[in-house]
Amino acid sequence: KKCDCGLISNYIVYLVEIKNCNSGGRGKRRRDATMQLAATIELLKVHNFDFNKYKTSALICSKTVEPRITQASKNLAKSIFNSKYGISLEEGN
């Protein structure tokens, strides 16, 4: 599975995965979204997309109205994603 959409301008790339979230399944949906974004990055690399030409962000957009406090585990996952792909991983509503 790949991410839902990508937005590309002359200098910026946004890869976006949208998830419906409830209080019980948010962690699994976040992991699934991260894997979909990673698969999209890998696919683009196979097709010689040069991420070095762009400021790139991978975005997980959660459809929820419940505010959440940032957890250390989320920060670690973002750091690992950035180290592996050189792309920042962000999450928001």
Phi, psi and chi 1 to 4 in degrees:
 res  aa     phi    psi   chi1   chi2   chi3   chi4
   1 LYS       -  145.2  -65.2 -179.3   96.8  179.1
   2 LYS  -115.1  172.5  -49.1  -56.5 -179.7  -74.7
   3 CYS   -69.9  164.8   69.7      -      -      -
   4 ASP   -70.0  -38.2  -69.8  -39.4      -      -
   5 CYS  -161.7  164.0   67.1      -      -      -
   6 GLY  -134.7  141.1      -      -      -      -
   7 LEU  -119.0  125.8  -53.7  168.7      -      -
   8 ILE  -127.8  129.0  -58.7  172.8      -      -
   9 SER  -117.3 -167.3   72.6      -      -      -
  10 ASN   -63.4  -27.5  -68.9  -21.5      -      -
  11 TYR  -130.3  -11.9  -53.5  104.3      -      -
  12 ILE  -131.0  141.2  -59.5  171.8      -      -
  13 VAL  -124.9  129.8  172.4      -      -      -
  14 TYR  -117.9  125.1  -68.2  105.5      -      -
  15 LEU  -105.7  127.8  -59.3  173.4      -      -
  16 VAL  -125.6  131.8 -178.1      -      -      -
  17 GLU  -123.0  127.0  177.8   58.6   27.6      -
  18 ILE  -107.4  130.2  -58.6  167.0      -      -
  19 LYS  -129.0  138.2  -68.6  -68.2 -177.2 -165.5
  20 ASN   -83.0  128.9  -74.1  -42.6      -      -
  21 CYS  -128.9  138.8  -67.7      -      -      -
  22 ASN  -118.1  176.6   56.1   31.0      -      -
  23 SER   -65.4  -22.3   58.4      -      -      -
  24 GLY   -90.9  -20.5      -      -      -      -
  25 GLY  -122.1   15.8      -      -      -      -
  26 ARG   -63.8  -41.8 -168.1  173.9 -179.3  111.5
  27 GLY   -62.7  -45.1      -      -      -      -
  28 LYS   -64.7  -42.7 -179.3 -177.8 -179.5  -34.2
  29 ARG   -64.1  -36.2  -72.4 -174.0  178.0   89.6
  30 ARG   -64.8  -44.9 -177.7 -177.0  -56.9  113.5
  31 ARG   -62.5  -43.4  -73.4 -172.7  -63.2  -83.2
  32 ASP   -61.0  -44.0  -69.1  -14.0      -      -
  33 ALA   -63.0  -41.5      -      -      -      -
  34 THR   -63.0  -41.3  -58.8      -      -      -
  35 MET   -65.6  -37.9  -70.8 -172.9  -24.7      -
  36 GLN   -66.6  -41.2  -72.6  175.7 -104.2      -
  37 LEU   -64.4  -43.6  -70.6  162.0      -      -
  38 ALA   -61.7  -42.0      -      -      -      -
  39 ALA   -62.9  -37.4      -      -      -      -
  40 THR   -66.6  -43.0  -57.1      -      -      -
  41 ILE   -60.9  -46.0  -67.2  164.6      -      -
  42 GLU   -61.6  -41.8  -66.7  -65.3  -19.1      -
  43 LEU   -62.3  -45.0  177.4   67.1      -      -
  44 LEU   -63.3  -38.5  -69.7  170.4      -      -
  45 LYS   -64.6  -39.6  -74.3 -178.5  176.6 -179.1
  46 VAL   -60.7  -32.9  165.3      -      -      -
  47 HIS   -93.6   20.9  -70.4  -78.4      -      -
  48 ASN    63.7   29.0  -62.1  -43.0      -      -
  49 PHE   -71.5  126.6 -174.3   85.8      -      -
  50 ASP   -94.7   96.4 -173.9    1.7      -      -
  51 PHE   -66.2  -19.3  -75.3   99.5      -      -
  52 ASN   -65.9  -18.0  -66.4  -38.8      -      -
  53 LYS   -82.9   -8.6  -66.3 -179.2  179.1  179.6
  54 TYR  -131.6  152.6  -58.2   92.0      -      -
  55 LYS   -84.0  119.3  178.6 -176.6 -175.9  -66.0
  56 THR  -119.7  137.8  -54.7      -      -      -
  57 SER  -132.3  141.1  -67.3      -      -      -
  58 ALA  -106.1  125.4      -      -      -      -
  59 LEU  -118.7  129.9  -52.1  171.2      -      -
  60 ILE  -104.4  116.6  -59.8  171.2      -      -
  61 CYS  -106.5  118.8  -62.5      -      -      -
  62 SER  -103.1  127.5  -57.7      -      -      -
  63 LYS   -84.8   92.6  -66.6 -179.3 -176.7  177.8
  64 THR  -154.6  154.6 -177.4      -      -      -
  65 VAL  -107.0   -3.8  -65.1      -      -      -
  66 GLU   -81.9  119.7  -59.4  171.7    6.2      -
  67 PRO   -68.4  146.6   23.0  -28.9      -      -
  68 ARG  -128.9  144.1  -64.6  -73.9 -179.6 -178.7
  69 ILE   -89.0  136.5  -62.6  170.2      -      -
  70 THR   -63.8  132.7  -58.9      -      -      -
  71 GLN  -107.1  152.2  -61.9  171.7  -12.5      -
  72 ALA   -58.4  -36.6      -      -      -      -
  73 SER   -64.4  -35.3   60.3      -      -      -
  74 LYS   -66.5  -40.8  -76.1  175.1   36.1  178.2
  75 ASN   -64.0  -38.9  -71.6  -24.9      -      -
  76 LEU   -64.4  -44.3  177.8   60.0      -      -
  77 ALA   -61.6  -40.8      -      -      -      -
  78 LYS   -64.1  -40.6  -70.2  177.0 -175.7 -179.5
  79 SER   -64.8  -43.3  177.2      -      -      -
  80 ILE   -63.5  -43.9  -68.4  168.6      -      -
  81 PHE   -60.0  -45.9 -170.3   91.7      -      -
  82 ASN   -63.1  -41.6 -172.1  -65.8      -      -
  83 SER   -64.7  -39.6  -65.6      -      -      -
  84 LYS   -74.4  -41.7 -175.5  170.8 -177.0  178.0
  85 TYR  -110.6  -13.1  -61.6  106.4      -      -
  86 GLY    71.3   23.6      -      -      -      -
  87 ILE  -130.0  134.7  -65.3  171.2      -      -
  88 SER   -74.9  140.7   66.1      -      -      -
  89 LEU  -109.6  124.3  176.4   64.7      -      -
  90 GLU  -124.6  156.4  -57.8  -62.6  -31.8      -
  91 GLU  -138.3  140.7 -177.6  177.5   -0.4      -
  92 GLY  -166.3  178.6      -      -      -      -
  93 ASN   -96.7      -  -65.3  -10.2      -      -
